[in-house]
Amino acid sequence: MKEFELINRYFKGRGITRRDVNLGIGDDCALVSVPQNCQLAVTTDTLVAGVHFFDDISPRALGHRALAVNLSDLAAMGAEPTWVSVALTLPSIDPQWIEEFTEGMHEIAEYFNVQIIGGDTTQGPLTITICAKGTVPEGKALRRSGAKVGDWIYVTGPLGDAGLAIESRKQGFKIEPEHLKYVNKRFDYPTPRVAAGQVLRGLASSAIDVSDGLIADLGHILDMSQVSAVINVESIPTSDAMKSSLDFDQQLPFILSYGDDYELLFTVPDSNKGMLDLKLRQYGVDAVCIGQVKSGDGQIELLYNGEEFNFEQHGFEHFAKEQV
Amino acid sequence: MKEFELINRYFKGRGITRRDVNLGIGDDCALVSVPQNCQLAVTTDTLVAGVHFFDDISPRALGHRALAVNLSDLAAMGAEPTWVSVALTLPSIDPQWIEEFTEGMHEIAEYFNVQIIGGDTTQGPLTITICAKGTVPEGKALRRSGAKVGDWIYVTGPLGDAGLAIESRKQGFKIEPEHLKYVNKRFDYPTPRVAAGQVLRGLASSAIDVSDGLIADLGHILDMSQVSAVINVESIPTSDAMKSSLDFDQQLPFILSYGDDYELLFTVPDSNKGMLDLKLRQYGVDAVCIGQVKSGDGQIELLYNGEEFNFEQHGFEHFAKEQV
């Protein structure tokens, strides 16, 4: 068989139909219309079996997750997700697996009003590459490079849950069943902060999604903006699951360097702080201020209740996140 | 290492810089501007090692080929290629391999004025997924569904060369060295018919690129257009390499059902035939008329010098193309 050619069977005629899709699945290309005065935002992310997810991941969760991590990049630009292309490499044809996988993908696509406009299905080791497209009003995209000295640093939600889910599977941490259920859901079905990203347009000075961990992703903003930052560690939001399952020192690597939470990390000029807090509340986003931008050359100063906080003492520099 | 994060080193700051790219590699998304009155054309194709290419393929050829097959889909829509995202999964880091691979990709990208605007590099079995974007004037895209009874059927160049290259490696056909060099180049460095595709806008009624073989790809046009076709087998263009290396019966499976040639197959209303022939000559495209659209339900009638031509007699129905 030249191609698995599943795209038509499992993707065509399912999911939502957007009016700006002029030609969907089934020709050499899809054709879409970008609104006037909008830029097109484009991102690509690949998930590889055994590297980015456990082999025993539920296919529904995998379908959700593969799309979610891409939509999260669009959210971090303040873009409205519109269309995605799905490249699916499968070792063999298991109709039930594919049905569940596509179901998981269609669910999140419909939730965010995203249309799957095409793709390619090939035989090989399980790999999913999605190219997600979105639109953003001309000049309003949130870049990593706009943070200025004095801007406040925010995060849209608790950090560390995804890491706790992964490590509890690998290391067998003792976690209460309801907390385990919560962290597993946070890892398997991450929610890209699409609405929050759009609220931030015109208010935030920079943004990124927390995929590599707070320290690493904040580092990207600082490098691109040529500034430094101070972070108040005790302000970083954590879930009840995290608080109940680990003591503070154990929490640190998860909160500071694990990633995979897909919350947005962003900076806001002091003059926009009031309006931002108001708008985020209107949209039900519990964003928390965790620090401030300073002048400097990409350094991150950590404070704990105002006291300088030593990286090595808490050992998390040596905590090398492995792929799952 | 979380990601190979090669995108910056091997892709950023190399290749062409288009003025419609507002933000290239290095942020959560790229940002581009689609011209007013143009639609965006999007296509994705994956190449998997051992399935779509030989393990011993030169990395430069692989880089070229991975992009070429995607640009060919844009050509088949009459779109102008503009931006591509590259998802590269590599088993390990071999700097020389990556250098040659990206060199091959940059060469063809520059030739067609295409900018690599982003991507993802991950660890895993060698796989390349490209999502190519292009623009096409509103309503002018070439679809598979527009062929009408009486339209002439054309192909932009010789068929079967890529198949001859593959099978000569596997079966050791005796081919003159200069012919072998030619067919290997046709397979390793296919040329997407980008200019031809744009010339066809407003003149052709349907188009597709020959990736699955003439019979299969013509079948896609016929199915989508709800018509049938008659093909004059002796009119199908073949290379000197093909003519010299195989006798007519041996040539048939390559010409009719092998694919991978990435020529365009298209249909033209009789009223546009004169203008089309003129324009194609102006652009140096040697397109050849190989048949005509008839009424019917997707059947392909083959004639050889006006005589009905029997599939089974020539045995090519039993020739199942395997992946390389």
Contacts between the chains, C-beta under 8 A, distances in Angstrom:
chain1	res1	chain2	res2	distance
A	2	B	212	5.9
A	2	B	259	7.7
A	2	B	321	6.5
A	2	B	323	7.0
A	22	B	39	6.0
A	23	B	141	7.2
A	23	B	143	6.8
A	26	B	144	7.8
A	26	B	224	7.4
A	27	B	77	7.1
A	27	B	143	5.6
A	27	B	144	5.3
A	27	B	145	7.6
A	27	B	224	7.6
A	28	B	43	6.4
A	28	B	73	4.3
A	28	B	74	7.7
A	28	B	76	4.0
A	28	B	77	5.2
A	28	B	144	7.2
A	28	B	207	7.7
A	28	B	208	6.2
A	28	B	209	6.5
A	29	B	41	4.1
A	29	B	42	5.8
A	29	B	43	4.4
A	29	B	73	5.5
A	29	B	74	6.1
A	29	B	76	7.6
A	29	B	77	4.5
A	29	B	79	6.4
A	29	B	134	7.4
A	29	B	141	7.5
A	30	B	41	7.1
A	30	B	42	4.8
A	30	B	43	7.3
A	31	B	39	4.7
A	31	B	40	7.1
A	31	B	41	5.7
A	31	B	42	7.9
A	31	B	77	7.4
A	31	B	136	7.2
A	31	B	141	5.5
A	32	B	39	6.6
A	32	B	40	5.0
A	32	B	42	6.8
A	33	B	39	5.7
A	33	B	40	7.3
A	33	B	138	8.0
A	34	B	34	4.3
A	34	B	40	5.7
A	36	B	36	6.3
A	39	B	22	5.9
A	39	B	31	4.7
A	39	B	32	6.6
A	39	B	33	5.7
A	40	B	31	7.1
A	40	B	32	5.0
A	40	B	33	7.3
A	40	B	34	5.7
A	40	B	40	6.7
A	40	B	133	7.9
A	41	B	29	4.1
A	41	B	30	7.1
A	41	B	31	5.7
A	42	B	29	5.8
A	42	B	30	4.8
A	42	B	31	7.9
A	42	B	32	6.8
A	42	B	83	7.0
A	42	B	85	6.0
A	42	B	117	6.2
A	42	B	118	6.4
A	42	B	131	7.8
A	42	B	133	7.2
A	43	B	28	6.4
A	43	B	29	4.4
A	43	B	30	7.4
A	43	B	85	7.6
A	43	B	118	6.5
A	44	B	85	4.2
A	44	B	86	7.6
A	44	B	87	5.1
A	44	B	118	6.1
A	44	B	119	5.6
A	44	B	120	5.2
A	44	B	129	7.9
A	44	B	131	6.2
A	45	B	87	7.7
A	45	B	120	5.2
A	46	B	87	4.6
A	46	B	89	6.0
A	46	B	120	4.9
A	46	B	122	4.7
A	46	B	129	7.1
A	47	B	122	8.0
A	48	B	89	5.8
A	48	B	122	5.2
A	48	B	123	7.0
A	48	B	124	3.6
A	48	B	125	7.8
A	49	B	124	7.6
A	50	B	124	7.5
A	51	B	122	6.4
A	51	B	123	5.6
A	51	B	124	5.3
A	52	B	122	7.2
A	73	B	28	4.3
A	73	B	29	5.5
A	74	B	28	7.7
A	74	B	29	6.1
A	76	B	28	4.0
A	76	B	29	7.6
A	77	B	27	7.1
A	77	B	28	5.2
A	77	B	29	4.5
A	77	B	31	7.4
A	79	B	29	6.4
A	83	B	42	7.1
A	85	B	42	6.0
A	85	B	43	7.6
A	85	B	44	4.2
A	85	B	131	5.2
A	86	B	44	7.6
A	87	B	44	5.1
A	87	B	45	7.7
A	87	B	46	4.6
A	87	B	87	7.5
A	87	B	129	4.2
A	87	B	131	7.7
A	89	B	46	6.0
A	89	B	48	5.8
A	89	B	127	6.1
A	117	B	42	6.2
A	118	B	42	6.3
A	118	B	43	6.5
A	118	B	44	6.1
A	119	B	44	5.6
A	120	B	44	5.2
A	120	B	45	5.2
A	120	B	46	4.9
A	120	B	129	7.4
A	122	B	46	4.7
A	122	B	47	7.9
A	122	B	48	5.2
A	122	B	51	6.4
A	122	B	52	7.2
A	123	B	48	6.9
A	123	B	51	5.6
A	123	B	323	7.7
A	124	B	48	3.6
A	124	B	49	7.6
A	124	B	50	7.5
A	124	B	51	5.4
A	124	B	125	6.7
A	124	B	127	6.3
A	125	B	48	7.8
A	125	B	124	6.6
A	125	B	125	4.2
A	125	B	127	7.5
A	127	B	89	6.1
A	127	B	124	6.4
A	127	B	125	7.5
A	127	B	127	5.5
A	127	B	129	8.0
A	129	B	44	7.8
A	129	B	46	7.0
A	129	B	87	4.3
A	129	B	120	7.4
A	129	B	127	8.0
A	129	B	129	4.0
A	131	B	42	7.8
A	131	B	44	6.2
A	131	B	85	5.2
A	131	B	87	7.7
A	131	B	131	3.5
A	133	B	40	7.9
A	133	B	42	7.2
A	134	B	29	7.4
A	136	B	31	7.2
A	138	B	33	8.0
A	141	B	23	7.2
A	141	B	29	7.6
A	141	B	31	5.5
A	143	B	23	6.7
A	143	B	27	5.6
A	144	B	26	7.7
A	144	B	27	5.3
A	144	B	28	7.2
A	145	B	27	7.6
A	207	B	28	7.7
A	208	B	28	6.1
A	209	B	28	6.4
A	212	B	2	5.9
A	224	B	26	7.4
A	224	B	27	7.6
A	259	B	2	7.7
A	321	B	2	6.4
A	323	B	2	7.0
A	323	B	123	7.6
